[in-house]
Amino acid sequence: MHIHNVYFWLKDDINDQGSTAFAQGLKTLSTDPLIQHSHFGIPADTHRGVVDNSYSYGLVFAFENKDAHDRYQEGAVHHQFLQDHENKWYKVVVYDIQTG
């Protein structure tokens, strides 16, 4: 299984409407049929020295394998999300995990 973790830092000038549109974009993104499991949201209310809550939204997608992930990256749903929303963030960080 290939686990795709993505963290977004939205620009400071994004208003509530822009943030809501971004969340809707994440919801649409998660409908890609290559995704087996999906979760997204805002940082949890956890406060410990090892927890980074500085991001605006995070998502976790599970794919059958890296090939499915790579096809998702090139797919229409992903490209539409980028076209509609990449102007809303100033930073994005990805952590991918390959499981046994």
N, CA, C and O atoms as a GROMACS GRO file, in nm:
protein
  400
    1MET      N    1   0.084  -0.118   0.000
    1MET     CA    2   0.000   0.000   0.000
    1MET      C    3   0.089   0.124   0.000
    1MET      O    4   0.197   0.125   0.060
    2HIS      N    5   0.043   0.227  -0.067
    2HIS     CA    6   0.115   0.354  -0.075
    2HIS      C    7   0.028   0.459  -0.006
    2HIS      O    8  -0.086   0.484  -0.047
    3ILE      N    9   0.082   0.521   0.098
    3ILE     CA   10   0.009   0.623   0.175
    3ILE      C   11   0.066   0.760   0.140
    3ILE      O   12   0.186   0.784   0.151
    4HIS      N   13  -0.022   0.850   0.098
    4HIS     CA   14   0.015   0.984   0.050
    4HIS      C   15  -0.037   1.086   0.152
    4HIS      O   16  -0.158   1.105   0.165
    5ASN      N   17   0.055   1.151   0.224
    5ASN     CA   18   0.021   1.252   0.324
    5ASN      C   19   0.061   1.389   0.271
    5ASN      O   20   0.176   1.408   0.231
    6VAL      N   21  -0.031   1.483   0.269
    6VAL     CA   22  -0.003   1.616   0.214
    6VAL      C   23  -0.051   1.721   0.314
    6VAL      O   24  -0.162   1.712   0.367
    7TYR      N   25   0.034   1.822   0.337
    7TYR     CA   26   0.001   1.930   0.429
    7TYR      C   27   0.012   2.062   0.354
    7TYR      O   28   0.110   2.088   0.284
    8PHE      N   29  -0.093   2.146   0.369
    8PHE     CA   30  -0.103   2.273   0.298
    8PHE      C   31  -0.104   2.388   0.397
    8PHE      O   32  -0.172   2.382   0.499
    9TRP      N   33  -0.029   2.492   0.366
    9TRP     CA   34  -0.033   2.617   0.440
    9TRP      C   35  -0.097   2.720   0.347
    9TRP      O   36  -0.038   2.760   0.247
   10LEU      N   37  -0.220   2.761   0.381
   10LEU     CA   38  -0.289   2.858   0.297
   10LEU      C   39  -0.234   2.998   0.318
   10LEU      O   40  -0.184   3.031   0.425
   11LYS      N   41  -0.244   3.077   0.214
   11LYS     CA   42  -0.198   3.216   0.221
   11LYS      C   43  -0.279   3.292   0.326
   11LYS      O   44  -0.396   3.262   0.350
   12ASP      N   45  -0.215   3.391   0.388
   12ASP     CA   46  -0.278   3.469   0.494
   12ASP      C   47  -0.400   3.547   0.445
   12ASP      O   48  -0.490   3.577   0.524
   13ASP      N   49  -0.404   3.581   0.317
   13ASP     CA   50  -0.515   3.662   0.266
   13ASP      C   51  -0.635   3.579   0.219
   13ASP      O   52  -0.729   3.633   0.162
   14ILE      N   53  -0.633   3.448   0.243
   14ILE     CA   54  -0.746   3.363   0.207
   14ILE      C   55  -0.857   3.385   0.311
   14ILE      O   56  -0.835   3.366   0.430
   15ASN      N   57  -0.974   3.426   0.264
   15ASN     CA   58  -1.086   3.450   0.354
   15ASN      C   59  -1.164   3.319   0.378
   15ASN      O   60  -1.126   3.214   0.327
   16ASP      N   61  -1.272   3.328   0.456
   16ASP     CA   62  -1.351   3.209   0.488
   16ASP      C   63  -1.407   3.143   0.362
   16ASP      O   64  -1.412   3.020   0.354
   17GLN      N   65  -1.448   3.224   0.266
   17GLN     CA   66  -1.502   3.170   0.140
   17GLN      C   67  -1.394   3.092   0.065
   17GLN      O   68  -1.420   2.984   0.012
   18GLY      N   69  -1.273   3.146   0.060
   18GLY     CA   70  -1.163   3.078  -0.007
   18GLY      C   71  -1.124   2.950   0.064
   18GLY      O   72  -1.092   2.850   0.000
   19SER      N   73  -1.126   2.953   0.197
   19SER     CA   74  -1.094   2.834   0.275
   19SER      C   75  -1.200   2.726   0.255
   19SER      O   76  -1.167   2.608   0.244
   20THR      N   77  -1.326   2.766   0.250
   20THR     CA   78  -1.435   2.672   0.226
   20THR      C   79  -1.423   2.612   0.087
   20THR      O   80  -1.445   2.492   0.069
   21ALA      N   81  -1.389   2.693  -0.012
   21ALA     CA   82  -1.370   2.644  -0.149
   21ALA      C   83  -1.254   2.545  -0.154
   21ALA      O   84  -1.261   2.444  -0.225
   22PHE      N   85  -1.148   2.573  -0.080
   22PHE     CA   86  -1.034   2.481  -0.076
   22PHE      C   87  -1.076   2.347  -0.016
   22PHE      O   88  -1.042   2.242  -0.069
   23ALA      N   89  -1.150   2.350   0.095
   23ALA     CA   90  -1.198   2.227   0.158
   23ALA      C   91  -1.287   2.149   0.062
   23ALA      O   92  -1.279   2.026   0.056
   24GLN      N   93  -1.371   2.219  -0.013
   24GLN     CA   94  -1.455   2.152  -0.112
   24GLN      C   95  -1.368   2.089  -0.221
   24GLN      O   96  -1.398   1.981  -0.270
   25GLY      N   97  -1.260   2.157  -0.258
   25GLY     CA   98  -1.166   2.101  -0.355
   25GLY      C   99  -1.102   1.973  -0.304
   25GLY      O  100  -1.084   1.878  -0.381
   26LEU      N  101  -1.068   1.968  -0.175
   26LEU     CA  102  -1.012   1.847  -0.116
   26LEU      C  103  -1.116   1.734  -0.119
   26LEU      O  104  -1.082   1.618  -0.146
   27LYS      N  105  -1.242   1.768  -0.093
   27LYS     CA  106  -1.349   1.668  -0.097
   27LYS      C  107  -1.362   1.611  -0.238
   27LYS      O  108  -1.374   1.490  -0.255
   28THR      N  109  -1.360   1.698  -0.338
   28THR     CA  110  -1.368   1.652  -0.477
   28THR      C  111  -1.246   1.569  -0.513
   28THR      O  112  -1.258   1.466  -0.578
   29LEU      N  113  -1.128   1.614  -0.470
   29LEU     CA  114  -1.004   1.541  -0.497
   29LEU      C  115  -1.011   1.399  -0.442
   29LEU      O  116  -0.961   1.305  -0.504
   30SER      N  117  -1.074   1.383  -0.327
   30SER     CA  118  -1.078   1.253  -0.262
   30SER      C  119  -1.172   1.154  -0.332
   30SER      O  120  -1.179   1.038  -0.293
   31THR      N  121  -1.245   1.199  -0.434
   31THR     CA  122  -1.336   1.110  -0.507
   31THR      C  123  -1.266   1.034  -0.619
   31THR      O  124  -1.329   0.951  -0.685
   32ASP      N  125  -1.140   1.061  -0.642
   32ASP     CA  126  -1.069   0.989  -0.748
   32ASP      C  127  -1.080   0.839  -0.722
   32ASP      O  128  -1.050   0.794  -0.611
   33PRO      N  129  -1.122   0.760  -0.820
   33PRO     CA  130  -1.143   0.617  -0.797
   33PRO      C  131  -1.016   0.538  -0.765
   33PRO      O  132  -1.025   0.425  -0.717
   34LEU      N  133  -0.900   0.594  -0.789
   34LEU     CA  134  -0.775   0.525  -0.756
   34LEU      C  135  -0.747   0.528  -0.605
   34LEU      O  136  -0.665   0.450  -0.556
   35ILE      N  137  -0.813   0.617  -0.533
   35ILE     CA  138  -0.792   0.631  -0.389
   35ILE      C  139  -0.877   0.526  -0.317
   35ILE      O  140  -0.999   0.522  -0.334
   36GLN      N  141  -0.812   0.444  -0.236
   36GLN     CA  142  -0.884   0.340  -0.161
   36GLN      C  143  -0.943   0.393  -0.031
   36GLN      O  144  -1.053   0.355   0.007
   37HIS      N  145  -0.870   0.480   0.037
   37HIS     CA  146  -0.916   0.542   0.161
   37HIS      C  147  -0.870   0.687   0.161
   37HIS      O  148  -0.759   0.718   0.116
   38SER      N  149  -0.955   0.776   0.212
   38SER     CA  150  -0.916   0.917   0.215
   38SER      C  151  -0.967   0.984   0.341
   38SER      O  152  -1.075   0.953   0.392
   39HIS      N  153  -0.887   1.076   0.390
   39HIS     CA  154  -0.922   1.158   0.505
   39HIS      C  155  -0.857   1.294   0.484
   39HIS      O  156  -0.744   1.303   0.435
   40PHE      N  157  -0.927   1.400   0.522
   40PHE     CA  158  -0.868   1.533   0.517
   40PHE      C  159  -0.934   1.621   0.623
   40PHE      O  160  -1.046   1.595   0.666
   41GLY      N  161  -0.861   1.726   0.663
   41GLY     CA  162  -0.917   1.817   0.761
   41GLY      C  163  -0.815   1.918   0.809
   41GLY      O  164  -0.707   1.932   0.753
   42ILE      N  165  -0.853   1.986   0.915
   42ILE     CA  166  -0.768   2.088   0.975
   42ILE      C  167  -0.687   2.024   1.089
   42ILE      O  168  -0.717   1.912   1.130
   43PRO      N  169  -0.585   2.093   1.140
   43PRO     CA  170  -0.505   2.035   1.248
   43PRO      C  171  -0.590   2.001   1.370
   43PRO      O  172  -0.681   2.075   1.408
   44ALA      N  173  -0.558   1.888   1.431
   44ALA     CA  174  -0.626   1.850   1.555
   44ALA      C  175  -0.580   1.941   1.668
   44ALA      O  176  -0.474   2.003   1.661
   45ASP      N  177  -0.661   1.948   1.771
   45ASP     CA  178  -0.629   2.032   1.886
   45ASP      C  179  -0.537   1.954   1.981
   45ASP      O  180  -0.575   1.921   2.093
   46THR      N  181  -0.416   1.926   1.932
   46THR     CA  182  -0.316   1.854   2.010
   46THR      C  183  -0.195   1.945   2.027
   46THR      O  184  -0.152   2.011   1.932
   47HIS      N  185  -0.142   1.946   2.146
   47HIS     CA  186  -0.033   2.039   2.176
   47HIS      C  187   0.075   1.968   2.256
   47HIS      O  188   0.067   1.955   2.378
   48ARG      N  189   0.176   1.921   2.183
   48ARG     CA  190   0.295   1.860   2.243
   48ARG      C  191   0.414   1.909   2.161
   48ARG      O  192   0.398   1.954   2.048
   49GLY      N  193   0.529   1.899   2.217
   49GLY     CA  194   0.649   1.949   2.150
   49GLY      C  195   0.677   1.883   2.016
   49GLY      O  196   0.741   1.944   1.930
   50VAL      N  197   0.631   1.762   1.994
   50VAL     CA  198   0.659   1.690   1.869
   50VAL      C  199   0.550   1.709   1.764
   50VAL      O  200   0.562   1.657   1.653
   51VAL      N  201   0.443   1.783   1.797
   51VAL     CA  202   0.330   1.801   1.705
   51VAL      C  203   0.342   1.934   1.633
   51VAL      O  204   0.361   2.038   1.696
   52ASP      N  205   0.331   1.930   1.500
   52ASP     CA  206   0.331   2.051   1.418
   52ASP      C  207   0.187   2.080   1.376
   52ASP      O  208   0.131   2.009   1.293
   53ASN      N  209   0.130   2.182   1.434
   53ASN     CA  210  -0.007   2.224   1.400
   53ASN      C  211  -0.007   2.351   1.315
   53ASN      O  212  -0.109   2.420   1.309
   54SER      N  213   0.103   2.382   1.251
   54SER     CA  214   0.114   2.509   1.180
   54SER      C  215   0.048   2.508   1.043
   54SER      O  216   0.030   2.614   0.983
   55TYR      N  217   0.010   2.392   0.991
   55TYR     CA  218  -0.051   2.384   0.858
   55TYR      C  219  -0.199   2.421   0.865
   55TYR      O  220  -0.258   2.426   0.974
   56SER      N  221  -0.259   2.447   0.750
   56SER     CA  222  -0.401   2.484   0.741
   56SER      C  223  -0.491   2.363   0.719
   56SER      O  224  -0.595   2.350   0.784
   57TYR      N  225  -0.450   2.275   0.629
   57TYR     CA  226  -0.525   2.153   0.598
   57TYR      C  227  -0.426   2.040   0.572
   57TYR      O  228  -0.315   2.062   0.524
   58GLY      N  229  -0.468   1.920   0.605
   58GLY     CA  230  -0.389   1.801   0.575
   58GLY      C  231  -0.478   1.696   0.513
   58GLY      O  232  -0.599   1.694   0.535
   59LEU      N  233  -0.417   1.608   0.434
   59LEU     CA  234  -0.492   1.496   0.377
   59LEU      C  235  -0.407   1.371   0.381
   59LEU      O  236  -0.284   1.376   0.378
   60VAL      N  237  -0.476   1.258   0.386
   60VAL     CA  238  -0.412   1.126   0.382
   60VAL      C  239  -0.491   1.042   0.282
   60VAL      O  240  -0.611   1.019   0.300
   61PHE      N  241  -0.424   0.998   0.178
   61PHE     CA  242  -0.485   0.910   0.078
   61PHE      C  243  -0.409   0.778   0.076
   61PHE      O  244  -0.286   0.777   0.084
   62ALA      N  245  -0.482   0.669   0.067
   62ALA     CA  246  -0.421   0.537   0.056
   62ALA      C  247  -0.449   0.481  -0.084
   62ALA      O  248  -0.563   0.482  -0.132
   63PHE      N  249  -0.343   0.433  -0.147
   63PHE     CA  250  -0.351   0.373  -0.280
   63PHE      C  251  -0.307   0.228  -0.271
   63PHE      O  252  -0.233   0.190  -0.180
   64GLU      N  253  -0.352   0.147  -0.366
   64GLU     CA  254  -0.313   0.007  -0.368
   64GLU      C  255  -0.162  -0.010  -0.375
   64GLU      O  256  -0.105  -0.098  -0.311
   65ASN      N  257  -0.098   0.078  -0.453
   65ASN     CA  258   0.047   0.069  -0.472
   65ASN      C  259   0.097   0.201  -0.530
   65ASN      O  260   0.018   0.292  -0.556
   66LYS      N  261   0.226   0.212  -0.550
   66LYS     CA  262   0.285   0.335  -0.603
   66LYS      C  263   0.237   0.364  -0.744
   66LYS      O  264   0.219   0.480  -0.781
   67ASP      N  265   0.215   0.260  -0.824
   67ASP     CA  266   0.166   0.280  -0.961
   67ASP      C  267   0.030   0.350  -0.960
   67ASP      O  268   0.008   0.442  -1.038
   68ALA      N  269  -0.060   0.308  -0.871
   68ALA     CA  270  -0.190   0.374  -0.861
   68ALA      C  271  -0.173   0.520  -0.819
   68ALA      O  272  -0.241   0.608  -0.872
   69HIS      N  273  -0.084   0.545  -0.724
   69HIS     CA  274  -0.054   0.683  -0.683
   69HIS      C  275  -0.004   0.766  -0.801
   69HIS      O  276  -0.049   0.879  -0.822
   70ASP      N  277   0.088   0.710  -0.878
   70ASP     CA  278   0.145   0.782  -0.992
   70ASP      C  279   0.039   0.812  -1.097
   70ASP      O  280   0.042   0.920  -1.157
   71ARG      N  281  -0.053   0.720  -1.121
   71ARG     CA  282  -0.162   0.745  -1.217
   71ARG      C  283  -0.255   0.854  -1.164
   71ARG      O  284  -0.302   0.938  -1.241
   72TYR      N  285  -0.282   0.854  -1.035
   72TYR     CA  286  -0.362   0.959  -0.972
   72TYR      C  287  -0.298   1.096  -0.995
   72TYR      O  288  -0.366   1.192  -1.029
   73GLN      N  289  -0.166   1.105  -0.976
   73GLN     CA  290  -0.094   1.231  -0.993
   73GLN      C  291  -0.113   1.289  -1.133
   73GLN      O  292  -0.115   1.411  -1.150
   74GLU      N  293  -0.126   1.203  -1.232
   74GLU     CA  294  -0.141   1.246  -1.372
   74GLU      C  295  -0.287   1.257  -1.415
   74GLU      O  296  -0.314   1.296  -1.529
   75GLY      N  297  -0.380   1.224  -1.326
   75GLY     CA  298  -0.521   1.219  -1.362
   75GLY      C  299  -0.589   1.355  -1.366
   75GLY      O  300  -0.538   1.455  -1.316
   76ALA      N  301  -0.706   1.355  -1.428
   76ALA     CA  302  -0.783   1.478  -1.448
   76ALA      C  303  -0.828   1.542  -1.317
   76ALA      O  304  -0.827   1.664  -1.304
   77VAL      N  305  -0.867   1.460  -1.219
   77VAL     CA  306  -0.916   1.515  -1.092
   77VAL      C  307  -0.804   1.591  -1.021
   77VAL      O  308  -0.825   1.700  -0.969
   78HIS      N  309  -0.686   1.532  -1.019
   78HIS     CA  310  -0.571   1.597  -0.954
   78HIS      C  311  -0.532   1.725  -1.028
   78HIS      O  312  -0.506   1.827  -0.965
   79HIS      N  313  -0.527   1.719  -1.160
   79HIS     CA  314  -0.490   1.838  -1.237
   79HIS      C  315  -0.592   1.950  -1.220
   79HIS      O  316  -0.555   2.068  -1.213
   80GLN      N  317  -0.721   1.915  -1.212
   80GLN     CA  318  -0.824   2.017  -1.191
   80GLN      C  319  -0.809   2.082  -1.054
   80GLN      O  320  -0.824   2.203  -1.040
   81PHE      N  321  -0.779   2.000  -0.952
   81PHE     CA  322  -0.757   2.054  -0.818
   81PHE      C  323  -0.642   2.155  -0.820
   81PHE      O  324  -0.655   2.265  -0.765
   82LEU      N  325  -0.532   2.118  -0.882
   82LEU     CA  326  -0.417   2.210  -0.890
   82LEU      C  327  -0.455   2.339  -0.962
   82LEU      O  328  -0.422   2.448  -0.916
   83GLN      N  329  -0.524   2.326  -1.072
   83GLN     CA  330  -0.563   2.445  -1.150
   83GLN      C  331  -0.653   2.538  -1.067
   83GLN      O  332  -0.638   2.660  -1.072
   84ASP      N  333  -0.745   2.479  -0.990
   84ASP     CA  334  -0.842   2.559  -0.915
   84ASP      C  335  -0.788   2.614  -0.783
   84ASP      O  336  -0.838   2.715  -0.734
   85HIS      N  337  -0.686   2.548  -0.725
   85HIS     CA  338  -0.653   2.582  -0.585
   85HIS      C  339  -0.506   2.611  -0.555
   85HIS      O  340  -0.476   2.659  -0.446
   86GLU      N  341  -0.413   2.584  -0.647
   86GLU     CA  342  -0.273   2.603  -0.609
   86GLU      C  343  -0.238   2.748  -0.581
   86GLU      O  344  -0.134   2.776  -0.521
   87ASN      N  345  -0.321   2.842  -0.622
   87ASN     CA  346  -0.297   2.983  -0.591
   87ASN      C  347  -0.337   3.018  -0.447
   87ASN      O  348  -0.317   3.131  -0.403
   88LYS      N  349  -0.394   2.922  -0.375
   88LYS     CA  350  -0.440   2.948  -0.239
   88LYS      C  351  -0.335   2.915  -0.132
   88LYS      O  352  -0.348   2.960  -0.018
   89TRP      N  353  -0.232   2.839  -0.166
   89TRP     CA  354  -0.134   2.803  -0.064
   89TRP      C  355   0.002   2.864  -0.095
   89TRP      O  356   0.035   2.895  -0.210
   90TYR      N  357   0.080   2.881   0.011
   90TYR     CA  358   0.217   2.930  -0.007
   90TYR      C  359   0.318   2.820   0.021
   90TYR      O  360   0.437   2.834  -0.009
   91LYS      N  361   0.270   2.709   0.080
   91LYS     CA  362   0.361   2.598   0.110
   91LYS      C  363   0.280   2.468   0.108
   91LYS      O  364   0.166   2.463   0.155
   92VAL      N  365   0.343   2.365   0.054
   92VAL     CA  366   0.286   2.231   0.058
   92VAL      C  367   0.400   2.134   0.086
   92VAL      O  368   0.508   2.146   0.028
   93VAL      N  369   0.375   2.037   0.174
   93VAL     CA  370   0.474   1.936   0.208
   93VAL      C  371   0.408   1.800   0.193
   93VAL      O  372   0.294   1.779   0.237
   94VAL      N  373   0.480   1.706   0.131
   94VAL     CA  374   0.428   1.572   0.107
   94VAL      C  375   0.518   1.471   0.178
   94VAL      O  376   0.641   1.479   0.171
   95TYR      N  377   0.455   1.377   0.247
   95TYR     CA  378   0.524   1.263   0.306
   95TYR      C  379   0.454   1.137   0.255
   95TYR      O  380   0.338   1.114   0.286
   96ASP      N  381   0.525   1.058   0.176
   96ASP     CA  382   0.471   0.932   0.124
   96ASP      C  383   0.529   0.816   0.201
   96ASP      O  384   0.647   0.816   0.236
   97ILE      N  385   0.446   0.716   0.226
   97ILE     CA  386   0.486   0.598   0.301
   97ILE      C  387   0.453   0.475   0.218
   97ILE      O  388   0.342   0.461   0.166
   98GLN      N  389   0.548   0.386   0.207
   98GLN     CA  390   0.526   0.257   0.142
   98GLN      C  391   0.515   0.152   0.251
   98GLN      O  392   0.608   0.134   0.329
   99THR      N  393   0.402   0.082   0.258
   99THR     CA  394   0.384  -0.021   0.359
   99THR      C  395   0.417  -0.158   0.302
   99THR      O  396   0.425  -0.175   0.180
  100GLY      N  397   0.435  -0.255   0.390
  100GLY     CA  398   0.475  -0.390   0.352
  100GLY      C  399   0.373  -0.463   0.276
  100GLY      O  400   0.395  -0.578   0.238
   0.00000   0.00000   0.00000
